[in-house]
Amino acid sequence: MNIRETLRTRPWLIAVAIVIAVSLWMVTGTERPQSAPAEDATERAAARPEAVPVVQTRRQAAEPVTRTLSIYGRTAPSRTVELKAETSGRVVAVGAERGARIDEGVLIVRLDDRDRAARLSEAKAVVRQREVEYQGQLRLKQEGYVSDTMLAETEAQLEAARTELRRAELDLQYREIRAPFAGALQERAVEVGDYVSEGDPIGTFVDERTLVVVGAVAEQHASEVHEGLRGQARLATGQVVAGTVRYVAPVADQATRTFTVELEVDNAAGRLPAGVTTQIELPTGTVLAHRVSPALLTLDDRGELGIKVVNAEGRVEFHGADVARSSADGVWLAGLPDPAEIITVGQGFVAPGRLVQVQGDSSDTALAQQERGRAERLQ
């Protein structure tokens, strides 16, 4: 019997042969080491050294600078008063228009005389009468013709007459409303012909010859500000003027947790406007700081603004931005090592603690470019 005839009559032998072949293949496959490829990959990875990033740095020393506390506020008159009528009458004259800058004592509004002059004359006459009566009874008292009670009654009548005279004098004086101090008439509520009663508003008068810049200082800096501290104010109009702190609130605002600060500024010439946005700059001490370009500042994983430097071991360090002062030339950062190896190129690609390779001192840093551009513009 040949093989073809055998397979035709016994087809199950084909299935047996296939099973045996698959079994042999599986047995021989499991005998090969499975960890060899993984081990080879690990060995190749270990053999390949990790690439050390290259950064450019600027080595610079700290310089003493005056730490400046910046506070945003607004200018306001140092004094504001509401003028009101102290007697009744009709307005017969106006001495100052709205916005007028006038000196102390200048007439603003005059009321009519009515019967004030007559009542004053009457009060003077009554006083003279009471004085004569008192002097006469005083002589009679010495002779024993007047008792102490009668003399005291006459003296009381004399004092009452003098009181009425003073009232008449004040009533005549109150018909003229004058400037309480040198300043400006911001608003006037009456015109000629208006009738006013005692207590009615006449106008608003402000002392704009001395301005105050009102701002709020955060509670962590409140201890650095005190009365008498000299500073300067930068107005939104571009004007810069010196001033002195005249007031620091003793209690923080409950809503904002800030302390109100007032910087007093001289405005005798009247060139400074009131009510404009202003930045107060107060020097609070001298510290060692590095001047850097704002372009070198970066954020860490927590969102804190700061700058990256390279330490003596060649690793990256992140320092939070403690801004001592800021200007058009850059920002001054305190708290950095002295000297500091500041990363100027590549700071965005290295994390704190990473080992880096310094490619020499960068001679073309962002700060150098900024300084060079400013010099070219001046030329």
C-alpha positions as CSV (number, residue, x, y, z in Angstrom):
1,M,0.0,0.0,0.0
2,N,1.5,3.3,-1.0
3,I,1.3,6.6,1.0
4,R,-1.4,8.1,-1.2
5,E,-3.7,5.1,-0.7
6,T,-3.0,5.1,3.0
7,L,-3.9,8.8,3.4
8,R,-7.0,8.2,1.3
9,T,-8.2,5.3,3.5
10,R,-7.0,6.8,6.8
11,P,-7.4,10.6,6.6
12,W,-7.1,11.0,10.4
13,L,-3.3,10.4,10.0
14,I,-3.0,13.9,8.5
15,A,-4.6,15.5,11.5
16,V,-2.2,13.6,13.8
17,A,0.8,14.7,11.8
18,I,-0.3,18.4,12.0
19,V,-0.8,18.2,15.8
20,I,2.6,16.6,16.3
21,A,4.3,19.3,14.1
22,V,2.6,22.2,16.0
23,S,3.6,20.7,19.3
24,L,7.2,20.3,18.3
25,W,7.3,24.0,17.1
26,M,5.8,25.2,20.4
27,V,8.2,23.2,22.5
28,T,11.2,24.4,20.6
29,G,10.0,28.1,20.7
30,T,9.7,28.2,24.5
31,E,13.2,27.0,24.9
32,R,14.6,30.3,23.3
33,P,15.3,33.0,25.9
34,Q,12.6,35.7,25.9
35,S,14.4,38.3,27.9
36,A,17.3,38.7,25.5
37,P,15.7,41.5,23.4
38,A,14.7,43.5,26.5
39,E,18.1,43.1,28.1
40,D,19.8,44.2,24.9
41,A,17.7,47.3,24.7
42,T,18.5,48.2,28.4
43,E,22.2,47.7,27.8
44,R,22.1,49.9,24.7
45,A,20.2,52.6,26.6
46,A,22.6,52.5,29.5
47,A,25.5,52.6,27.1
48,R,24.2,55.8,25.4
49,P,24.9,58.8,27.7
50,E,22.1,61.3,28.4
51,A,22.4,64.6,26.5
52,V,23.2,67.5,28.8
53,P,21.4,70.7,27.6
54,V,23.5,73.7,26.8
55,V,22.4,77.2,28.1
56,Q,23.9,80.7,27.9
57,T,24.4,82.7,31.1
58,R,25.3,86.1,32.2
59,R,27.5,86.4,35.3
60,Q,26.9,89.6,37.2
61,A,27.4,91.0,40.7
62,A,24.7,92.5,42.8
63,E,24.5,96.3,43.4
64,P,23.0,98.3,46.2
65,V,19.7,99.8,45.2
66,T,16.9,101.5,47.0
67,R,13.9,99.2,47.4
68,T,10.8,101.0,46.2
69,L,7.2,100.2,47.2
70,S,4.7,101.1,44.4
71,I,1.1,102.0,45.3
72,Y,-1.6,102.9,42.9
73,G,-4.0,105.6,43.9
74,R,-5.5,108.9,42.8
75,T,-5.0,112.6,43.5
76,A,-7.5,114.6,45.6
77,P,-7.8,118.0,47.3
78,S,-6.3,118.0,50.8
79,R,-9.5,119.7,52.1
80,T,-13.1,119.8,50.9
81,V,-15.8,121.8,52.6
82,E,-19.5,122.3,51.9
83,L,-20.3,126.0,52.3
84,K,-23.8,126.6,53.9
85,A,-25.8,129.7,54.8
86,E,-25.6,130.6,58.4
87,T,-28.5,133.1,58.2
88,S,-31.4,133.6,55.9
89,G,-31.7,136.2,53.1
90,R,-31.8,136.8,49.3
91,V,-28.6,136.5,47.2
92,V,-27.7,140.0,46.0
93,A,-24.1,139.5,44.8
94,V,-21.8,136.7,43.6
95,G,-18.1,137.2,44.1
96,A,-16.6,134.0,42.6
97,E,-17.5,131.8,39.6
98,R,-17.2,128.1,39.5
99,G,-13.6,126.9,39.2
100,A,-12.1,130.2,40.4
101,R,-8.9,130.0,42.4
102,I,-9.2,132.6,45.2
103,D,-7.4,133.5,48.4
104,E,-8.7,133.2,51.9
105,G,-11.4,135.8,52.8
106,V,-12.5,136.6,49.3
107,L,-16.3,137.1,48.9
108,I,-18.2,134.2,47.3
109,V,-21.9,135.2,48.0
110,R,-23.5,138.2,49.7
111,L,-27.1,138.2,51.1
112,D,-29.3,141.3,51.5
113,D,-29.1,143.4,54.6
114,R,-32.8,143.3,55.4
115,D,-33.2,144.8,59.0
116,R,-29.8,143.6,60.2
117,A,-28.2,147.0,60.5
118,A,-31.3,148.4,62.4
119,R,-31.2,145.5,64.9
120,L,-27.5,146.0,65.4
121,S,-28.1,149.7,66.3
122,E,-30.9,148.7,68.6
123,A,-28.7,146.1,70.4
124,K,-25.9,148.7,70.9
125,A,-28.4,151.1,72.4
126,V,-29.7,148.5,74.8
127,V,-26.2,147.7,75.9
128,R,-25.4,151.3,76.7
129,Q,-28.6,151.6,78.7
130,R,-27.8,148.5,80.7
131,E,-24.3,149.7,81.4
132,V,-25.5,153.0,82.8
133,E,-28.1,151.3,85.0
134,Y,-25.5,148.9,86.3
135,Q,-23.0,151.7,87.1
136,G,-25.7,153.7,88.9
137,Q,-26.8,150.7,91.0
138,L,-23.1,149.9,91.8
139,R,-22.7,153.4,93.3
140,L,-26.0,153.1,95.2
141,K,-24.8,149.7,96.5
142,Q,-21.8,151.4,98.1
143,E,-24.2,153.8,100.0
144,G,-26.5,151.0,101.1
145,Y,-29.5,151.9,98.9
146,V,-29.4,148.8,96.7
147,S,-29.4,145.2,97.8
148,D,-27.1,142.5,96.4
149,T,-30.1,140.9,94.7
150,M,-31.0,144.0,92.8
151,L,-27.4,144.6,91.7
152,A,-27.2,141.0,90.4
153,E,-30.4,141.3,88.5
154,T,-29.1,144.5,86.8
155,E,-25.8,142.8,85.9
156,A,-27.7,139.9,84.4
157,Q,-29.7,142.3,82.2
158,L,-26.5,143.9,81.0
159,E,-25.0,140.5,80.0
160,A,-28.2,139.6,78.1
161,A,-28.0,142.9,76.2
162,R,-24.4,142.2,75.3
163,T,-25.4,138.7,74.1
164,E,-28.1,140.2,71.8
165,L,-25.5,142.7,70.5
166,R,-23.2,139.8,69.6
167,R,-25.9,138.0,67.8
168,A,-26.8,141.0,65.8
169,E,-23.1,141.5,64.8
170,L,-22.8,137.9,63.7
171,D,-26.0,138.0,61.8
172,L,-24.7,141.0,59.9
173,Q,-21.4,139.2,59.3
174,Y,-23.0,136.0,58.2
175,R,-24.7,137.7,55.2
176,E,-21.4,137.4,53.4
177,I,-20.0,133.9,52.7
178,R,-16.3,134.1,52.1
179,A,-13.5,131.6,51.3
180,P,-12.5,129.8,54.5
181,F,-8.9,129.3,53.1
182,A,-7.0,129.7,49.8
183,G,-8.4,127.3,47.3
184,A,-10.9,126.9,44.5
185,L,-14.7,127.1,44.2
186,Q,-15.6,123.7,42.8
187,E,-19.4,124.2,42.7
188,R,-21.8,127.1,43.5
189,A,-25.4,126.2,44.2
190,V,-27.0,129.6,44.2
191,E,-27.4,132.6,41.8
192,V,-28.4,136.2,42.3
193,G,-32.0,136.4,43.4
194,D,-32.1,133.0,45.1
195,Y,-33.5,132.9,48.7
196,V,-31.6,130.8,51.2
197,S,-32.4,129.8,54.7
198,E,-30.0,128.9,57.5
199,G,-28.3,125.6,56.6
200,D,-29.0,125.7,52.8
201,P,-26.0,124.8,50.6
202,I,-24.1,127.6,49.0
203,G,-21.3,125.7,47.2
204,T,-18.3,123.3,47.5
205,F,-14.8,124.8,48.2
206,V,-11.6,122.7,47.9
207,D,-8.0,123.2,48.9
208,E,-6.4,122.3,45.6
209,R,-3.1,124.1,46.4
210,T,-2.2,121.1,48.4
211,L,-3.1,117.7,47.0
212,V,-3.1,114.3,48.6
213,V,-2.5,111.1,46.7
214,V,-4.7,108.4,48.3
215,G,-3.7,104.8,47.9
216,A,-3.8,101.5,49.7
217,V,-0.8,99.4,50.9
218,A,-1.0,95.6,51.3
219,E,-0.9,94.4,54.9
220,Q,2.5,92.7,54.4
221,H,4.1,96.0,53.6
222,A,2.2,98.2,56.1
223,S,5.1,98.2,58.6
224,E,7.4,99.7,56.0
225,V,5.3,102.9,55.6
226,H,5.1,105.6,58.2
227,E,4.2,109.3,58.5
228,G,7.0,111.7,57.3
229,L,8.3,109.2,54.7
230,R,9.4,111.0,51.6
231,G,8.3,109.7,48.2
232,Q,7.2,110.7,44.8
233,A,4.0,110.5,42.7
234,R,3.8,109.7,39.0
235,L,0.5,111.1,37.6
236,A,-1.3,109.6,34.6
237,T,-0.6,112.9,32.9
238,G,3.2,112.2,33.0
239,Q,3.9,114.7,35.7
240,V,6.2,113.6,38.6
241,V,6.2,115.4,41.9
242,A,7.7,114.8,45.4
243,G,5.7,114.5,48.5
244,T,5.5,113.4,52.1
245,V,3.3,110.7,53.7
246,R,0.9,112.5,56.1
247,Y,-1.4,109.7,57.1
248,V,-1.3,105.9,57.4
249,A,-4.6,104.2,58.5
250,P,-4.1,102.5,61.9
251,V,-6.7,99.8,61.0
252,A,-6.9,97.7,57.8
253,D,-10.0,97.8,55.6
254,Q,-12.1,94.7,56.4
255,A,-12.9,94.0,52.8
256,T,-9.5,94.5,51.1
257,R,-7.2,93.9,54.1
258,T,-5.2,97.0,53.0
259,F,-4.2,100.2,54.8
260,T,-5.0,103.7,53.4
261,V,-2.0,105.9,52.8
262,E,-2.0,109.6,51.9
263,L,0.9,111.3,50.3
264,E,0.8,115.1,50.6
265,V,2.0,117.0,47.5
266,D,2.5,120.8,47.0
267,N,0.4,122.3,44.2
268,A,0.7,126.0,44.9
269,A,1.1,126.7,41.2
270,G,-2.0,124.7,40.3
271,R,-0.4,122.6,37.6
272,L,-1.4,119.3,39.1
273,P,-5.0,118.1,38.4
274,A,-7.0,116.4,41.1
275,G,-8.9,113.1,40.7
276,V,-6.4,111.4,38.3
277,T,-4.8,108.0,38.6
278,T,-1.4,108.2,40.2
279,Q,1.4,105.8,41.2
280,I,3.1,106.4,44.5
281,E,6.7,105.3,44.9
282,L,8.0,105.1,48.4
283,P,11.6,104.1,49.2
284,T,11.7,101.6,52.0
285,G,15.4,100.7,52.4
286,T,18.6,99.7,50.5
287,V,19.2,96.1,49.4
288,L,21.6,94.2,47.1
289,A,19.9,93.4,43.8
290,H,20.6,92.4,40.2
291,R,19.3,94.3,37.2
292,V,17.8,92.0,34.6
293,S,15.5,92.3,31.6
294,P,11.8,91.4,32.2
295,A,12.2,89.0,29.2
296,L,14.3,86.7,31.4
297,L,11.6,86.1,33.9
298,T,9.7,82.8,33.7
299,L,7.1,80.8,35.6
300,D,7.7,77.7,37.7
301,D,5.3,74.7,38.0
302,R,3.3,76.5,40.7
303,G,2.9,79.6,38.5
304,E,5.3,81.7,40.5
305,L,7.2,84.4,38.6
306,G,11.0,84.2,39.0
307,I,14.3,83.7,37.3
308,K,16.6,80.7,36.7
309,V,20.3,80.7,37.6
310,V,23.1,78.0,37.5
311,N,24.7,77.2,40.8
312,A,28.3,76.2,41.5
313,E,27.5,72.5,40.8
314,G,26.2,73.3,37.3
315,R,22.6,72.7,38.2
316,V,19.6,75.0,37.6
317,E,18.1,76.9,40.5
318,F,14.8,78.8,40.4
319,H,14.5,82.0,42.5
320,G,11.2,83.8,43.0
321,A,11.1,87.4,41.7
322,D,11.6,89.7,44.7
323,V,11.3,93.0,42.8
324,A,13.1,95.7,44.7
325,R,12.6,98.3,42.0
326,S,11.4,98.5,38.4
327,S,12.2,101.1,35.7
328,A,12.5,101.5,32.0
329,D,16.0,100.0,32.2
330,G,14.7,96.7,33.6
331,V,13.8,95.2,37.0
332,W,16.0,94.9,40.1
333,L,15.7,91.5,41.8
334,A,16.8,90.9,45.4
335,G,17.5,87.6,47.0
336,L,19.7,86.1,44.2
337,P,23.2,84.7,44.8
338,D,26.1,87.2,44.6
339,P,27.5,86.9,42.0
340,A,24.7,85.1,40.1
341,E,25.1,83.0,36.9
342,I,21.8,84.1,35.3
343,I,20.5,82.0,32.4
344,T,19.8,84.3,29.5
345,V,19.2,81.7,26.7
346,G,17.5,78.4,27.1
347,Q,15.8,79.0,30.5
348,G,12.5,77.8,29.1
349,F,13.9,74.3,28.3
350,V,15.5,73.4,31.6
351,A,13.9,72.5,34.9
352,P,15.2,73.3,38.4
353,G,17.7,70.7,39.5
354,R,18.7,69.8,36.0
355,L,22.4,69.5,35.2
356,V,23.3,71.9,32.4
357,Q,26.3,72.9,30.4
358,V,27.2,76.6,30.3
359,Q,28.4,77.8,27.0
360,G,30.4,80.7,28.3
361,D,29.2,84.2,29.2
362,S,26.6,85.4,26.7
363,S,27.7,88.7,25.3
364,D,24.4,89.2,23.5
365,T,21.8,88.8,26.1
366,A,18.3,90.4,26.0
367,L,19.5,93.0,28.5
368,A,22.5,93.8,26.4
369,Q,20.3,94.1,23.3
370,Q,18.0,96.4,25.1
371,E,20.8,98.7,26.3
372,R,22.4,98.7,22.9
373,G,19.1,99.6,21.2
374,R,18.6,102.5,23.7
375,A,22.1,103.8,23.0
376,E,21.4,103.7,19.3
377,R,18.2,105.7,19.7
378,L,19.9,108.3,21.7
379,Q,22.5,108.7,18.9
